[in-house]
Amino acid sequence: MKLSTWLLAATIILAASCSSTKHVAGNNKSNDKSATMTPADVYKQKVVANSSAEKSLVAKMKVNLGIGDKNVSLSGNLKMKRGDVIQLSMSFPIVGEVCRMEFTRDGVLVIDRINSRYVRATYDQVDFLRSANLDFNVLESVFWNEVFYPGSSDVRSHLGEFSVSSAGNHTLLNLTSAPKLDYAFLTLSESALLDRTTVSSKNINDRSNLTCIYGDFAKFGAGKFPTHIQLNFAGDTQTYALDLSLNSLTNSTDWKTRTEVSDKYKQIDPEKLFRSIIP
């Protein structure tokens, strides 16, 4: 498999990882009825409150991309500003940056520096992304380690729709009221930190599913943040994996939030690009 295919496959993994929903990250508002809340209600509020309060994150990362039983490893950087941008740059030693992915509210930018080409598209300009209900809020939900509710901008107002069940050291928040997909958020009972997110189809004939696993939580700002994020997507004919190991986390805002594309690069039609990657 060509290196450019590996690099661009990361975009599909990210899209697949979000193939389900629209993200929410509600603010922590006071509740006048807190005195009548059940233990399950209190726990759900605690899970949501664990969302990082930081507005920016910069980290070094090691990346492992997997397609089926094959994989490739790179290094790079992850940079995020809430409500604005998510940037992932991937590099090889000596060679330097070989690929950059940038997600904003306006759309997606993927730069393939090896082949001097790029893709720039809005989320609804690509059939695959549109059918997956992918938007910027979904990516924030995944990368910021947060519980989400499909189609809403305030998860707290929908917490009543999540069921709560405990097993061993874990507590599961389960949402089954969405029409096409089921959402399961597995948390660590003692800390109420989000440990795993699973999205699966209600259609028994559709065996595709997304699992996002978080681990190795470290202090970041006033709270904790996962330094290991593993995205796994099982499609009908192929499996994809994106494994990120983060270190040197800071809340720095001293970096460019938009990437300029050289006029020497050729723009590639996103549909043609994605069709060439998807088996």
C-alpha positions as CSV (number, residue, x, y, z in Angstrom):
1,M,0.0,0.0,0.0
2,K,1.4,3.4,-1.0
3,L,2.4,5.8,1.8
4,S,-0.1,8.4,0.5
5,T,-2.9,5.9,0.9
6,W,-1.8,5.2,4.5
7,L,-1.8,8.9,5.3
8,L,-5.1,9.7,3.6
9,A,-6.7,6.6,5.2
10,A,-6.4,8.5,8.5
11,T,-9.0,10.9,7.3
12,I,-11.4,8.0,6.6
13,I,-10.7,6.5,10.0
14,L,-11.5,9.8,11.6
15,A,-14.6,10.1,9.6
16,A,-15.6,6.6,10.4
17,S,-14.8,7.2,14.0
18,C,-17.4,9.9,13.9
19,S,-19.7,8.0,11.6
20,S,-22.6,8.3,13.9
21,T,-23.5,11.5,15.4
22,K,-23.5,15.2,16.1
23,H,-21.5,16.2,19.1
24,V,-22.5,18.2,22.2
25,A,-20.5,19.7,24.9
26,G,-22.8,21.5,27.3
27,N,-21.8,24.1,29.9
28,N,-22.0,23.2,33.6
29,K,-25.2,25.0,34.6
30,S,-26.8,25.0,38.0
31,N,-29.8,22.8,38.7
32,D,-32.5,24.0,41.0
33,K,-33.8,20.4,41.3
34,S,-30.5,19.0,42.4
35,A,-31.9,18.0,45.7
36,T,-34.3,15.6,44.0
37,M,-31.7,14.0,41.7
38,T,-31.3,10.2,41.8
39,P,-27.8,8.7,42.3
40,A,-27.9,7.8,38.5
41,D,-28.6,11.5,37.7
42,V,-25.8,12.7,39.9
43,Y,-23.4,10.2,38.3
44,K,-24.3,11.3,34.7
45,Q,-23.7,14.9,35.7
46,K,-20.3,14.0,37.1
47,V,-19.3,12.3,33.9
48,V,-20.2,15.4,31.9
49,A,-18.4,17.6,34.4
50,N,-15.2,15.7,33.8
51,S,-14.9,17.3,30.3
52,S,-11.7,19.4,30.2
53,A,-12.2,23.1,30.9
54,E,-9.2,23.9,28.8
55,K,-9.8,25.9,25.6
56,S,-6.6,24.7,23.8
57,L,-4.4,21.6,23.7
58,V,-1.0,21.0,22.1
59,A,0.7,17.7,22.3
60,K,3.4,15.6,20.7
61,M,2.2,12.3,19.5
62,K,3.2,8.9,18.1
63,V,0.8,7.6,15.5
64,N,0.1,4.0,14.4
65,L,-2.2,3.6,11.4
66,G,-3.7,0.2,10.7
67,I,-5.7,-1.3,7.8
68,G,-6.5,-4.9,8.2
69,D,-3.3,-6.7,9.4
70,K,-1.0,-4.0,8.1
71,N,0.2,-0.9,9.8
72,V,2.7,2.0,9.7
73,S,4.1,4.2,12.5
74,L,4.8,8.0,12.4
75,S,5.4,10.8,14.8
76,G,3.7,14.2,14.9
77,N,1.7,16.8,16.7
78,L,-1.9,17.3,17.8
79,K,-3.2,20.9,18.2
80,M,-6.7,21.8,19.1
81,K,-8.7,25.0,19.9
82,R,-12.2,24.5,21.1
83,G,-14.9,25.6,18.6
84,D,-12.2,26.4,16.1
85,V,-9.8,23.8,14.8
86,I,-8.2,20.4,15.2
87,Q,-4.8,19.9,13.5
88,L,-2.9,16.6,13.1
89,S,0.6,16.7,11.5
90,M,2.4,13.4,10.7
91,S,6.1,13.1,10.1
92,F,8.9,10.7,9.4
93,P,12.4,11.2,10.9
94,I,14.7,13.3,8.7
95,V,12.0,13.6,6.0
96,G,9.8,15.9,8.2
97,E,6.1,16.4,7.9
98,V,4.5,14.2,5.2
99,C,0.8,14.8,5.9
100,R,-1.4,17.3,7.7
101,M,-5.1,17.1,8.5
102,E,-7.0,20.2,9.6
103,F,-10.6,20.2,10.7
104,T,-12.6,23.4,11.2
105,R,-16.3,24.3,11.3
106,D,-16.0,25.2,7.6
107,G,-14.6,21.8,6.5
108,V,-11.7,19.5,6.0
109,L,-8.2,20.1,4.7
110,V,-5.8,17.2,4.0
111,I,-2.3,17.9,2.6
112,D,-0.2,15.1,1.1
113,R,3.2,16.7,1.0
114,I,4.9,13.7,-0.6
115,N,2.7,13.9,-3.7
116,S,2.2,17.7,-3.5
117,R,-1.6,17.5,-3.5
118,Y,-4.4,18.3,-1.2
119,V,-8.1,18.0,-0.5
120,R,-10.3,20.9,0.7
121,A,-14.0,20.3,1.2
122,T,-17.0,21.1,3.4
123,Y,-18.4,18.3,5.4
124,D,-21.5,18.0,3.2
125,Q,-19.6,18.0,-0.1
126,V,-18.4,14.5,0.3
127,D,-21.1,11.7,0.2
128,F,-19.2,9.5,2.6
129,L,-18.8,12.2,5.2
130,R,-22.4,13.5,4.7
131,S,-23.9,10.1,5.1
132,A,-21.9,9.6,8.3
133,N,-23.3,12.8,9.8
134,L,-19.7,14.0,10.3
135,D,-19.2,17.6,11.4
136,F,-16.7,19.5,13.4
137,N,-18.6,19.0,16.7
138,V,-18.2,15.2,16.3
139,L,-14.5,15.5,16.1
140,E,-14.3,17.7,19.1
141,S,-16.4,15.1,21.0
142,V,-13.9,12.3,20.1
143,F,-10.7,14.2,20.6
144,W,-11.8,16.0,23.8
145,N,-12.9,12.7,25.5
146,E,-16.6,13.8,26.0
147,V,-20.0,12.2,26.0
148,F,-22.3,13.4,23.3
149,Y,-25.9,13.3,22.2
150,P,-26.8,13.1,18.5
151,G,-28.3,16.3,17.0
152,S,-28.2,18.5,20.1
153,S,-25.9,21.3,21.3
154,D,-26.5,20.6,25.0
155,V,-25.9,17.1,26.3
156,R,-27.1,18.0,29.8
157,S,-30.6,18.6,28.6
158,H,-30.8,15.0,27.3
159,L,-29.1,13.1,30.2
160,G,-32.5,11.8,31.2
161,E,-32.5,9.6,28.0
162,F,-29.3,7.8,29.1
163,S,-29.7,4.7,31.1
164,V,-27.1,3.8,33.8
165,S,-25.9,0.4,34.7
166,S,-22.9,-0.8,36.7
167,A,-20.7,-3.8,36.4
168,G,-17.5,-4.3,38.4
169,N,-15.3,-1.2,38.1
170,H,-17.2,0.3,35.3
171,T,-20.5,2.2,34.8
172,L,-22.2,2.3,31.4
173,L,-24.2,5.2,30.1
174,N,-26.4,3.8,27.3
175,L,-28.4,5.7,24.7
176,T,-30.8,3.7,22.6
177,S,-33.4,6.3,21.7
178,A,-31.7,7.4,18.5
179,P,-33.5,6.0,15.4
180,K,-30.6,4.3,13.6
181,L,-27.7,4.0,16.0
182,D,-27.0,2.9,19.6
183,Y,-24.5,4.7,21.7
184,A,-22.7,3.2,24.7
185,F,-20.3,5.3,26.9
186,L,-18.3,3.1,29.3
187,T,-16.9,5.0,32.3
188,L,-14.6,4.2,35.2
189,S,-17.0,4.1,38.2
190,E,-14.6,5.6,40.8
191,S,-13.5,8.6,38.7
192,A,-16.5,8.9,36.3
193,L,-13.9,9.3,33.5
194,L,-15.0,8.3,30.0
195,D,-13.1,5.1,29.2
196,R,-14.7,3.9,25.9
197,T,-17.3,5.0,23.4
198,T,-19.1,2.5,21.1
199,V,-21.4,3.3,18.3
200,S,-23.3,0.5,16.5
201,S,-26.1,0.1,14.0
202,K,-29.6,-1.0,15.1
203,N,-29.7,-2.9,11.8
204,I,-28.6,-6.5,12.6
205,N,-27.4,-6.9,9.0
206,D,-25.1,-3.9,9.4
207,R,-22.0,-5.2,11.3
208,S,-20.0,-2.0,11.1
209,N,-19.2,-0.4,14.4
210,L,-17.0,2.2,15.9
211,T,-15.1,1.9,19.2
212,C,-13.0,4.7,20.7
213,I,-10.9,3.7,23.7
214,Y,-9.2,6.2,26.1
215,G,-6.4,5.4,28.5
216,D,-3.4,6.6,30.4
217,F,-5.1,9.7,31.9
218,A,-2.7,12.4,32.9
219,K,-3.1,15.8,34.7
220,F,-4.0,18.5,32.2
221,G,-5.1,21.9,33.6
222,A,-7.5,21.4,36.5
223,G,-8.5,17.9,35.4
224,K,-7.3,14.8,33.6
225,F,-7.0,14.0,29.9
226,P,-6.3,10.7,28.1
227,T,-2.8,10.4,26.6
228,H,-3.8,7.3,24.7
229,I,-6.6,7.4,22.2
230,Q,-7.4,4.4,20.0
231,L,-10.0,4.5,17.3
232,N,-11.2,1.3,15.7
233,F,-13.7,1.0,12.9
234,A,-15.0,-2.3,11.6
235,G,-16.7,-2.0,8.2
236,D,-18.4,-4.7,6.1
237,T,-15.1,-5.7,4.4
238,Q,-12.3,-4.0,6.2
239,T,-11.1,-2.8,9.6
240,Y,-9.3,0.4,10.3
241,A,-7.3,1.6,13.4
242,L,-5.8,4.9,14.5
243,D,-3.7,4.7,17.6
244,L,-2.5,8.0,19.2
245,S,0.0,8.2,22.1
246,L,0.3,11.8,23.4
247,N,2.9,13.5,25.5
248,S,4.1,16.9,26.5
249,L,0.5,18.3,26.8
250,T,0.2,22.1,27.1
251,N,-2.6,24.6,26.7
252,S,-0.5,26.9,24.5
253,T,-2.4,29.2,22.1
254,D,0.8,30.4,20.3
255,W,0.3,28.6,17.0
256,K,-1.3,29.2,13.6
257,T,-4.8,27.9,13.5
258,R,-5.0,27.8,9.7
259,T,-2.6,26.1,7.2
260,E,-1.6,27.8,4.0
261,V,-1.4,25.5,0.9
262,S,1.4,26.1,-1.6
263,D,0.2,27.1,-5.0
264,K,2.4,24.3,-6.4
265,Y,0.1,21.7,-4.9
266,K,-2.7,20.1,-6.9
267,Q,-6.2,20.0,-5.5
268,I,-7.8,16.5,-5.7
269,D,-11.5,15.9,-6.0
270,P,-12.6,14.5,-2.5
271,E,-14.9,12.0,-4.0
272,K,-12.2,10.5,-6.2
273,L,-9.8,10.5,-3.3
274,F,-12.2,8.7,-0.9
275,R,-13.3,6.2,-3.5
276,S,-9.7,5.3,-4.0
277,I,-9.2,4.6,-0.3
278,I,-12.3,2.8,0.7
279,P,-12.0,-0.9,-0.3
